[in-house]
Amino acid sequence: MGVGQKLDKAKVKWRGMKTSTGFHNFVLFLACVAVATVFWIVMSLNDSVTSTFDIELKIENVPDSVTFINDPPETFHATLRDKGTNIMRSGLLGHPKMTLNFRDYASDGIFKVTQSDVNAAMKHSFGGTSQIVAISLDSLYLHYTTHKGRRVPIVVVEDVTAIPGMIVCDACQALQKSALLYSYEDNVDTITRVYTQPIIKRNLKETTEVTVALKPIAGVKMVPSTIKVKIPVEPLVKKEGMATVSAMNVPSGEDLLLFPNRVQVEYYVPMSLFNADVVPVDIVVDYNDIYSYQGSRIPVSIHHFADYVESPKVLADSVEYTLVKQ
């Protein structure tokens, strides 16, 4: 049997079903169920129900010159009781929002909203029939200022190390160098810098960026309140060079002539500094050692080396000396 014959046979069967009493009864049953469902939904929505919403808080008509010291919450939670239709309209058909007019509640650097003000604003937003069962925002007390911010530098507080063979090759770099400070008092005039919260990192393998908060100051708003900090990490490479030997603790009227006056040293530096000409290791002899050793030689030692140098080593243990009276 071809496809066309099958379709014709199905059409004939469908026409027979449509004209049957059983089909009409089935369609009538579905219609009754649909009407009953709609009726039940309408009746249910007329009943009082309780629902919890995340409500957006919006403060309108805030002048551009105003900066809040303590920011208002973006959202708060409220449990409302009302007719189902109103709850559906508030929660499902719209985004729950409560709006406050800045000019109605702001005075002398304080934006103050009482509990009764919150309740009135909720009634305005959700209708007079809504009952507040519970709310996480009972009032607002915010400081603000119209003064321009004072810009101060940011100091990074860090304690970071790299894995063996690598080095934190430079100071941690704040990608935001300064912050604006705002306060409803005059204390920002005495603040010369702000600090990050401590950055503690261990066994770093590569250059890393972290986001860190600025250390808060009571009554002061910082913009930004968090910054990105770059921790530069490089591989260590071995390097050798000739360092000049200096004499220390030499009494007045005397001098030490050293031979040789330069010795070979080896050390590890960050790869980016491998081609630097300066030898960052200071080698010394101590005048007082001539009384502890026999002969004409005096021991050499490392007195100081740069922060970026690792494992410095002097390849000579001593040099010859001649004591000269001036």
C-alpha positions as a printed NumPy array, in Angstrom:
array([[  0.   ,   0.   ,   0.   ],
       [  1.421,   3.368,  -1.026],
       [  1.814,   6.441,   1.153],
       [ -1.103,   8.199,  -0.562],
       [ -3.429,   5.283,   0.087],
       [ -2.423,   5.258,   3.764],
       [ -3.21 ,   8.98 ,   4.061],
       [ -6.598,   8.553,   2.417],
       [ -7.425,   5.7  ,   4.751],
       [ -6.395,   7.811,   7.811],
       [ -8.564,  10.735,   6.632],
       [-11.591,   8.459,   6.283],
       [-10.992,   7.051,   9.758],
       [-10.644,  10.585,  11.252],
       [-13.934,  11.708,   9.658],
       [-15.615,   8.724,  11.203],
       [-14.223,   9.516,  14.65 ],
       [-15.32 ,  13.179,  14.485],
       [-18.91 ,  12.223,  13.816],
       [-19.037,   9.621,  16.601],
       [-20.845,  10.239,  19.884],
       [-17.814,   9.121,  21.919],
       [-15.556,  11.756,  20.318],
       [-18.088,  14.513,  21.016],
       [-18.315,  13.391,  24.65 ],
       [-14.514,  13.396,  24.97 ],
       [-14.226,  16.929,  23.555],
       [-16.986,  18.095,  25.915],
       [-15.127,  16.515,  28.845],
       [-11.879,  18.343,  27.944],
       [-13.766,  21.622,  27.648],
       [-15.307,  21.144,  31.089],
       [-11.901,  20.341,  32.586],
       [-10.393,  23.48 ,  31.025],
       [-13.203,  25.702,  32.313],
       [-12.943,  24.162,  35.78 ],
       [ -9.164,  24.708,  35.8  ],
       [ -9.514,  28.378,  34.833],
       [-12.237,  28.836,  37.424],
       [-10.035,  27.203,  40.086],
       [ -7.081,  29.415,  39.197],
       [ -9.214,  32.573,  39.374],
       [-10.654,  31.542,  42.736],
       [ -7.205,  30.668,  44.066],
       [ -5.733,  33.99 ,  42.988],
       [ -8.481,  35.794,  44.895],
       [ -7.308,  34.101,  48.098],
       [ -4.643,  35.747,  50.253],
       [ -1.19 ,  34.282,  49.774],
       [  2.232,  34.972,  51.266],
       [  5.359,  35.298,  49.151],
       [  8.952,  36.528,  49.584],
       [ 10.608,  38.856,  47.05 ],
       [ 14.054,  40.258,  46.339],
       [ 13.198,  43.928,  45.957],
       [ 15.43 ,  46.418,  44.147],
       [ 16.02 ,  49.662,  46.047],
       [ 16.267,  52.73 ,  43.834],
       [ 17.064,  56.245,  45.061],
       [ 16.131,  58.764,  42.386],
       [ 16.974,  62.44 ,  41.835],
       [ 20.424,  62.143,  43.447],
       [ 22.509,  65.195,  42.384],
       [ 25.743,  64.472,  40.524],
       [ 27.68 ,  66.284,  43.268],
       [ 26.499,  63.845,  45.958],
       [ 28.611,  60.861,  47.004],
       [ 27.271,  58.394,  49.571],
       [ 29.89 ,  57.515,  52.189],
       [ 28.124,  54.276,  53.121],
       [ 26.372,  52.905,  50.061],
       [ 22.676,  51.978,  50.214],
       [ 21.835,  48.307,  49.663],
       [ 21.037,  47.378,  46.08 ],
       [ 18.316,  44.913,  47.11 ],
       [ 16.511,  43.748,  50.232],
       [ 14.133,  40.916,  51.109],
       [ 10.462,  41.345,  51.973],
       [  7.688,  38.86 ,  52.688],
       [  4.27 ,  40.201,  51.611],
       [  0.728,  38.953,  52.056],
       [ -1.898,  39.939,  49.504],
       [ -4.344,  38.548,  46.983],
       [ -2.829,  36.08 ,  44.596],
       [ -3.538,  38.34 ,  41.638],
       [ -1.598,  41.204,  43.235],
       [  1.271,  38.932,  44.238],
       [  1.447,  37.586,  40.684],
       [  1.404,  41.087,  39.244],
       [  4.166,  42.256,  41.604],
       [  6.443,  39.224,  41.389],
       [  5.839,  37.57 ,  38.046],
       [  4.623,  40.317,  35.747],
       [  7.048,  42.982,  36.941],
       [ 10.417,  43.412,  38.67 ],
       [  9.794,  44.264,  42.35 ],
       [ 11.178,  47.716,  43.052],
       [ 10.903,  50.322,  45.801],
       [ 11.749,  53.909,  44.86 ],
       [ 12.805,  56.691,  47.248],
       [ 13.187,  60.351,  46.312],
       [ 16.539,  61.705,  47.513],
       [ 15.155,  65.198,  48.117],
       [ 12.447,  63.873,  50.448],
       [ 14.865,  62.302,  52.923],
       [ 18.211,  64.165,  52.569],
       [ 19.327,  66.973,  54.879],
       [ 22.708,  68.25 ,  56.102],
       [ 24.745,  65.309,  54.853],
       [ 22.353,  62.615,  56.141],
       [ 19.883,  60.554,  54.128],
       [ 17.455,  59.249,  56.742],
       [ 14.533,  56.917,  56.072],
       [ 12.512,  55.677,  59.065],
       [ 10.62 ,  52.41 ,  59.374],
       [  7.311,  54.183,  58.758],
       [  8.825,  55.758,  55.619],
       [  9.845,  52.306,  54.384],
       [  6.358,  50.936,  55.051],
       [  4.755,  53.876,  53.219],
       [  7.081,  53.416,  50.223],
       [  6.273,  49.702,  50.146],
       [  2.543,  50.465,  50.186],
       [  3.058,  52.908,  47.322],
       [  5.026,  50.355,  45.304],
       [  2.868,  47.278,  45.954],
       [ -0.551,  48.738,  46.7  ],
       [ -2.481,  49.53 ,  49.836],
       [ -3.81 ,  45.979,  50.22 ],
       [ -0.337,  44.47 ,  50.679],
       [  0.669,  43.524,  54.204],
       [  4.343,  43.407,  55.178],
       [  4.946,  40.148,  57.039],
       [  8.735,  40.532,  57.312],
       [ 11.342,  42.861,  55.818],
       [ 15.13 ,  42.963,  55.969],
       [ 15.233,  46.752,  55.538],
       [ 13.577,  48.509,  58.456],
       [ 15.267,  51.929,  57.99 ],
       [ 18.136,  53.761,  56.31 ],
       [ 20.722,  56.124,  57.808],
       [ 23.309,  57.089,  55.201],
       [ 25.994,  59.768,  55.265],
       [ 26.762,  61.67 ,  52.088],
       [ 28.981,  64.536,  51.018],
       [ 29.039,  67.111,  48.234],
       [ 32.806,  67.724,  48.563],
       [ 35.163,  66.602,  45.839],
       [ 37.278,  63.579,  46.627],
       [ 40.92 ,  63.878,  47.693],
       [ 43.351,  61.763,  45.712],
       [ 46.059,  59.872,  47.636],
       [ 48.537,  57.157,  46.585],
       [ 47.932,  53.467,  47.231],
       [ 50.59 ,  51.435,  49.044],
       [ 50.632,  47.681,  48.416],
       [ 51.173,  45.522,  51.514],
       [ 52.547,  42.144,  50.457],
       [ 54.338,  39.036,  51.629],
       [ 54.976,  36.931,  48.542],
       [ 57.504,  34.276,  47.549],
       [ 58.206,  32.165,  44.467],
       [ 59.153,  28.534,  44.02 ],
       [ 62.863,  27.601,  43.97 ],
       [ 64.455,  28.734,  40.721],
       [ 62.051,  31.66 ,  40.382],
       [ 61.956,  35.058,  42.077],
       [ 59.519,  37.888,  42.721],
       [ 61.729,  40.234,  40.758],
       [ 60.23 ,  43.596,  41.669],
       [ 57.825,  45.246,  44.049],
       [ 54.191,  44.308,  43.553],
       [ 52.653,  46.806,  41.168],
       [ 49.252,  48.363,  41.842],
       [ 47.535,  48.783,  38.478],
       [ 45.52 ,  51.609,  40.085],
       [ 48.069,  53.998,  41.58 ],
       [ 45.752,  56.215,  43.641],
       [ 42.291,  56.39 ,  45.194],
       [ 39.772,  59.156,  45.788],
       [ 38.733,  59.645,  49.413],
       [ 35.361,  61.041,  50.478],
       [ 34.144,  61.796,  53.989],
       [ 31.355,  63.73 ,  55.692],
       [ 34.038,  64.983,  58.096],
       [ 37.333,  66.787,  57.42 ],
       [ 39.566,  63.862,  58.35 ],
       [ 40.598,  63.095,  54.755],
       [ 42.911,  66.137,  54.846],
       [ 45.188,  64.279,  57.27 ],
       [ 45.356,  61.068,  55.204],
       [ 48.443,  60.96 ,  52.979],
       [ 48.142,  57.382,  51.665],
       [ 45.973,  54.286,  51.833],
       [ 47.024,  50.664,  52.126],
       [ 45.815,  47.418,  50.641],
       [ 44.837,  44.475,  52.748],
       [ 47.896,  42.176,  53.082],
       [ 48.616,  40.036,  50.022],
       [ 50.09 ,  36.7  ,  51.121],
       [ 51.156,  34.312,  48.366],
       [ 53.566,  31.403,  48.457],
       [ 55.343,  29.315,  45.813],
       [ 54.365,  31.42 ,  42.831],
       [ 55.354,  29.924,  39.482],
       [ 54.601,  32.846,  37.169],
       [ 53.589,  36.485,  37.084],
       [ 50.217,  36.741,  38.789],
       [ 47.446,  39.322,  39.069],
       [ 45.279,  39.45 ,  42.188],
       [ 42.339,  41.601,  43.233],
       [ 42.696,  43.033,  46.715],
       [ 40.559,  45.356,  48.852],
       [ 41.869,  48.583,  50.294],
       [ 42.108,  48.66 ,  54.063],
       [ 38.999,  50.524,  55.258],
       [ 39.119,  53.76 ,  57.226],
       [ 36.164,  54.587,  59.47 ],
       [ 33.933,  57.299,  58.034],
       [ 35.781,  57.371,  54.694],
       [ 34.692,  56.075,  51.313],
       [ 37.418,  54.985,  48.885],
       [ 36.979,  54.936,  45.132],
       [ 37.908,  52.373,  44.04 ],
       [ 37.567,  50.123,  47.078],
       [ 39.411,  47.239,  45.404],
       [ 42.329,  47.225,  42.97 ],
       [ 44.273,  44.772,  40.845],
       [ 47.895,  44.102,  41.803],
       [ 50.518,  42.523,  39.569],
       [ 53.114,  40.252,  41.19 ],
       [ 56.045,  39.965,  38.738],
       [ 57.758,  36.566,  38.784],
       [ 60.794,  35.619,  36.663],
       [ 63.198,  32.673,  36.392],
       [ 66.604,  33.028,  38.042],
       [ 69.725,  32.758,  35.896],
       [ 73.308,  32.304,  37.035],
       [ 75.754,  35.135,  36.438],
       [ 79.428,  35.793,  37.234],
       [ 81.334,  39.057,  37.597],
       [ 84.28 ,  40.807,  39.185],
       [ 83.491,  42.747,  42.366],
       [ 85.723,  45.411,  43.899],
       [ 86.945,  44.617,  47.414],
       [ 86.585,  47.381,  50.027],
       [ 88.176,  47.619,  53.472],
       [ 86.126,  48.37 ,  56.568],
       [ 86.99 ,  49.415,  60.156],
       [ 90.331,  50.876,  59.051],
       [ 91.632,  53.305,  61.733],
       [ 92.392,  56.879,  60.856],
       [ 95.979,  57.298,  59.73 ],
       [ 96.241,  53.794,  58.263],
       [ 95.297,  52.168,  55.004],
       [ 95.048,  48.675,  53.576],
       [ 96.379,  47.982,  50.117],
       [ 94.704,  44.868,  48.694],
       [ 95.929,  42.575,  45.95 ],
       [ 93.995,  41.743,  43.987],
       [ 91.47 ,  44.456,  44.728],
       [ 88.799,  42.646,  42.692],
       [ 87.541,  39.083,  43.112],
       [ 85.21 ,  36.884,  41.133],
       [ 81.68 ,  36.345,  42.425],
       [ 78.752,  34.313,  41.168],
       [ 75.101,  34.843,  41.895],
       [ 71.589,  34.428,  40.486],
       [ 69.506,  37.306,  39.145],
       [ 66.15 ,  37.648,  37.359],
       [ 66.44 ,  36.934,  33.664],
       [ 65.536,  40.526,  32.748],
       [ 68.627,  41.802,  34.647],
       [ 71.131,  39.359,  33.213],
       [ 72.683,  41.963,  30.898],
       [ 73.077,  44.639,  33.58 ],
       [ 76.647,  45.927,  33.867],
       [ 76.669,  46.59 ,  37.609],
       [ 77.763,  43.76 ,  39.918],
       [ 75.158,  43.958,  42.724],
       [ 77.356,  42.28 ,  45.372],
       [ 79.608,  44.193,  47.814],
       [ 82.777,  42.375,  48.963],
       [ 84.79 ,  43.565,  51.986],
       [ 87.727,  42.767,  54.197],
       [ 87.682,  43.683,  57.874],
       [ 90.752,  45.467,  59.271],
       [ 90.262,  43.709,  62.605],
       [ 90.894,  40.341,  60.927],
       [ 94.621,  41.102,  60.504],
       [ 95.05 ,  40.314,  64.213],
       [ 93.273,  36.968,  63.899],
       [ 95.208,  35.531,  60.975],
       [ 98.934,  35.019,  60.446],
       [100.66 ,  35.895,  57.245],
       [ 99.893,  38.539,  54.677],
       [ 96.438,  37.424,  53.642],
       [ 93.082,  38.589,  54.932],
       [ 89.701,  36.867,  54.402],
       [ 87.039,  38.367,  52.17 ],
       [ 83.306,  38.183,  52.772],
       [ 80.032,  39.34 ,  51.284],
       [ 78.913,  42.499,  53.034],
       [ 75.751,  43.331,  51.101],
       [ 73.877,  42.394,  47.938],
       [ 70.817,  43.691,  46.099],
       [ 67.341,  42.462,  47.031],
       [ 66.897,  40.769,  43.668],
       [ 70.091,  38.693,  44.05 ],
       [ 69.899,  35.065,  45.172],
       [ 72.655,  32.807,  46.53 ],
       [ 75.681,  35.08 ,  46.052],
       [ 79.06 ,  33.413,  46.414],
       [ 82.606,  34.801,  46.362],
       [ 85.068,  32.483,  44.577],
       [ 88.139,  33.635,  46.524],
       [ 88.521,  33.113,  50.262],
       [ 91.174,  35.789,  50.844],
       [ 93.43 ,  38.447,  49.3  ],
       [ 96.897,  39.723,  50.115],
       [ 97.19 ,  42.969,  51.998],
       [ 99.811,  45.547,  52.909],
       [ 99.307,  47.843,  55.882],
       [100.309,  51.438,  55.097],
       [100.77 ,  54.151,  57.699],
       [ 99.751,  57.567,  56.421]])
